[in-house]
């Protein structure tokens, strides 16, 4: 069995979903430390030909909490309308706006203010739209040693799920050692997203935006082709 283990991000780029589609089981960390420098609650969309950030506002709390212990801000009810309006304004004339905006509404309109539950729901809604059937598994439900760090924790989770192969984004080349995994009978591979390009209102292409951008400009059939073919496994 092939698995991947990732932190939950808000409407991540297409490479995240390529990885999800490739594996047999996709583990989502709920007991990972929230970090302001990460992409838990923010992403980038296309606004007037340039990338612009959209952010889920969070309740002020300790920076040492896990993502499952963080919550959306009390102002979320009004701010979610701002996010929806901004996305509507940015993509209202996109060729696949009608079907894609419905996905955005289901994601942003989710009632649970727990950050992990909100992000988990967003991944479920988006993967269903993209036709990804890979099951998502919440990390804290796995009987592994979650006190371990870095690759030792990953190996423990892989062993608990009886995984024979672990696949990670290409950035993990500097973090993980193939020999360490092989010692536990687990193969280690890395996925590298190809140069994914498509027409964005006829302007200069802005890469690596949220999956929202991909959905707005591409049919489900074209996105399926991107998910299945636009990457290399190393």
C-alpha positions as CSV (number, residue, x, y, z in Angstrom):
1,X,0.0,0.0,0.0
2,X,1.2,3.5,-0.9
3,X,0.5,6.3,1.5
4,X,1.2,10.0,1.8
5,X,1.2,12.2,5.0
6,X,0.5,15.9,4.8
7,X,-0.5,18.9,6.9
8,X,-4.0,20.2,6.0
9,X,-3.9,23.4,3.9
10,X,-6.6,25.8,2.7
11,X,-7.4,25.0,-0.9
12,X,-3.8,24.0,-1.8
13,X,-2.1,24.0,-5.2
14,X,-2.7,21.2,-7.7
15,X,0.5,19.2,-6.6
16,X,-1.2,18.5,-3.3
17,X,-4.1,16.8,-5.1
18,X,-1.8,15.0,-7.5
19,X,-0.2,13.4,-4.5
20,X,-3.5,12.6,-2.9
21,X,-4.7,10.9,-6.2
22,X,-1.6,8.9,-6.5
23,X,-1.6,7.0,-3.2
24,X,-3.9,4.4,-1.7
25,X,-4.3,6.3,1.6
26,X,-3.8,10.0,2.4
27,X,-3.0,10.8,6.1
28,X,-3.8,14.3,7.2
29,X,-2.1,15.7,10.3
30,X,-4.4,17.1,12.9
31,X,-1.8,16.8,15.6
32,X,0.8,19.0,13.8
33,X,1.9,22.3,15.3
34,X,0.2,25.3,13.7
35,X,2.8,27.7,12.2
36,X,2.2,31.2,10.9
37,X,4.7,30.6,8.1
38,X,2.8,27.7,6.7
39,X,-0.3,27.5,4.4
40,X,-2.8,26.2,6.9
41,X,-5.2,29.1,6.6
42,X,-4.1,31.0,3.6
43,X,-3.5,30.7,-0.2
44,X,-3.1,32.7,-3.3
45,X,-5.6,33.5,-6.1
46,X,-5.5,35.5,-9.3
47,X,-6.7,39.1,-9.0
48,X,-6.4,41.5,-11.9
49,X,-3.6,39.4,-13.4
50,X,-1.5,39.1,-10.3
51,X,-1.4,36.8,-7.3
52,X,-3.2,37.9,-4.2
53,X,-3.5,36.3,-0.8
54,X,-6.7,35.1,0.8
55,X,-6.6,34.3,4.5
56,X,-8.9,32.5,7.0
57,X,-8.8,34.7,10.2
58,X,-7.9,32.9,13.3
59,X,-8.8,33.5,17.0
60,X,-5.8,34.7,18.9
61,X,-4.2,31.9,20.7
62,X,-0.9,30.2,21.5
63,X,1.5,29.6,18.6
64,X,2.3,26.2,20.2
65,X,-1.1,24.6,19.7
66,X,-1.8,21.9,17.2
67,X,-3.9,22.7,14.2
68,X,-6.8,20.8,15.8
69,X,-6.7,23.2,18.7
70,X,-7.0,26.4,16.7
71,X,-10.3,28.1,15.8
72,X,-11.5,30.6,13.2
73,X,-12.0,34.1,14.6
74,X,-15.2,35.4,16.0
75,X,-15.3,37.7,13.0
76,X,-15.4,34.8,10.6
77,X,-19.2,35.1,9.8
78,X,-18.6,38.5,8.2
79,X,-15.1,37.8,6.8
80,X,-16.2,34.7,5.0
81,X,-18.6,36.9,3.0
82,X,-15.6,39.1,2.1
83,X,-13.6,36.1,0.9
84,X,-16.5,34.8,-1.2
85,X,-17.0,38.2,-2.7
86,X,-13.4,38.5,-3.5
87,X,-13.3,35.1,-5.3
88,X,-16.5,36.0,-7.1
89,X,-15.1,39.3,-8.3
90,X,-11.8,37.7,-9.3
91,X,-13.3,34.8,-11.3
92,X,-16.8,35.7,-12.2
93,X,-15.9,35.7,-15.9
94,X,-13.8,32.5,-15.8
95,X,-15.0,29.8,-18.2
96,X,-15.8,27.3,-15.4
97,X,-16.9,29.7,-12.8
98,X,-20.5,28.3,-12.3
99,X,-19.5,24.8,-11.3
100,X,-16.3,25.8,-9.4
101,X,-17.9,28.6,-7.4
102,X,-20.3,26.1,-5.9
103,X,-17.4,24.1,-4.5
104,X,-15.9,27.3,-3.0
105,X,-19.3,28.1,-1.4
106,X,-19.5,24.6,0.2
107,X,-15.9,25.0,1.5
108,X,-16.1,28.6,2.8
109,X,-19.7,28.1,4.0
110,X,-18.8,25.2,6.3
111,X,-20.2,25.9,9.8
112,X,-17.5,24.2,12.0
113,X,-15.0,26.9,13.2
114,X,-12.4,24.4,14.4
115,X,-9.5,25.0,12.0
116,X,-8.7,21.3,11.4
117,X,-12.3,20.3,10.9
118,X,-12.8,23.2,8.5
119,X,-9.7,22.3,6.5
120,X,-10.5,18.6,6.5
121,X,-14.0,19.3,5.1
122,X,-12.4,21.6,2.4
123,X,-10.2,18.7,1.3
124,X,-13.1,16.3,1.2
125,X,-15.3,18.6,-0.8
126,X,-12.6,19.4,-3.3
127,X,-11.3,15.9,-3.8
128,X,-14.9,14.7,-4.5
129,X,-15.3,17.4,-7.1
130,X,-12.0,16.4,-8.7
131,X,-13.0,12.7,-8.8
132,X,-10.3,11.6,-6.3
133,X,-11.4,8.5,-4.4
134,X,-8.4,8.1,-2.1
135,X,-9.6,7.9,1.5
136,X,-8.4,10.6,4.0
137,X,-7.2,9.3,7.4
138,X,-6.8,11.7,10.4
139,X,-3.4,11.2,11.9
140,X,-4.4,11.1,15.6
141,X,-6.7,8.1,14.9
142,X,-3.6,6.0,13.9
143,X,-2.0,3.9,16.6
144,X,1.5,5.2,16.0
145,X,4.1,6.9,18.2
146,X,3.2,10.6,17.8
147,X,5.8,11.8,20.2
148,X,8.5,11.0,17.6
149,X,9.8,13.7,15.3
150,X,10.4,14.2,11.6
151,X,11.0,11.0,9.6
152,X,10.9,8.7,12.7
153,X,7.3,9.8,13.1
154,X,6.5,9.2,9.5
155,X,8.0,5.7,9.6
156,X,6.0,4.9,12.7
157,X,2.8,6.0,10.9
158,X,3.7,4.0,7.8
159,X,4.3,0.9,9.9
160,X,1.0,1.3,11.8
161,X,-0.8,1.5,8.4
162,X,1.2,-1.5,7.0
163,X,2.4,0.7,4.2
164,X,5.1,-0.6,1.8
165,X,5.6,2.8,0.1
166,X,5.7,6.4,1.3
167,X,5.4,9.2,-1.2
168,X,6.3,12.8,-0.4
169,X,6.5,16.1,-2.3
170,X,9.9,16.8,-3.9
171,X,10.8,19.2,-1.1
172,X,11.2,16.2,1.2
173,X,14.4,15.2,-0.7
174,X,16.4,17.3,1.9
175,X,14.4,15.9,4.8
176,X,14.1,12.2,4.3
177,X,16.7,9.4,3.8
178,X,15.7,6.4,1.6
179,X,18.0,4.1,3.6
180,X,16.1,5.0,6.9
181,X,12.8,3.9,5.3
182,X,14.3,0.9,3.6
183,X,15.5,-0.4,7.0
184,X,11.9,-0.7,8.0
185,X,10.8,-2.3,4.7
186,X,9.3,0.9,3.3
187,X,10.1,2.4,-0.1
188,X,10.5,6.2,-0.3
189,X,9.6,8.2,-3.4
190,X,9.1,11.8,-4.3
191,X,6.6,13.5,-6.6
192,X,7.6,16.5,-8.6
193,X,4.8,18.5,-10.3
194,X,5.5,19.3,-14.0
195,X,5.0,22.8,-15.4
196,X,1.2,23.0,-15.3
197,X,0.0,25.8,-17.5
198,X,-3.4,26.9,-18.7
199,X,-5.1,30.0,-20.1
200,X,-5.9,32.7,-17.4
201,X,-8.0,35.4,-19.1
202,X,-5.3,35.6,-21.9
203,X,-2.8,37.3,-19.6
204,X,0.7,36.2,-18.6
205,X,0.4,32.9,-16.6
206,X,0.8,33.1,-12.8
207,X,1.8,29.6,-11.5
208,X,1.3,27.7,-8.3
209,X,-2.0,29.3,-7.2
210,X,-4.7,27.7,-5.2
211,X,-6.7,24.8,-6.7
212,X,-9.4,27.4,-6.9
213,X,-7.6,28.9,-9.9
214,X,-7.2,25.6,-11.6
215,X,-10.9,24.8,-11.2
216,X,-12.0,28.2,-12.5
217,X,-10.1,27.8,-15.8
218,X,-10.3,24.1,-16.5
219,X,-13.0,21.5,-17.0
220,X,-13.1,18.4,-14.7
221,X,-11.8,16.3,-17.6
222,X,-8.7,18.6,-18.1
223,X,-8.0,18.6,-14.4
224,X,-8.1,14.8,-14.3
225,X,-5.5,14.8,-17.0
226,X,-3.3,17.1,-14.9
227,X,-3.7,15.0,-11.8
228,X,-2.8,11.8,-13.7
229,X,0.0,12.9,-16.0
230,X,1.5,16.2,-15.0
231,X,4.1,14.9,-12.6
232,X,7.2,12.8,-12.2
233,X,7.9,10.2,-9.5
234,X,11.5,10.1,-8.3
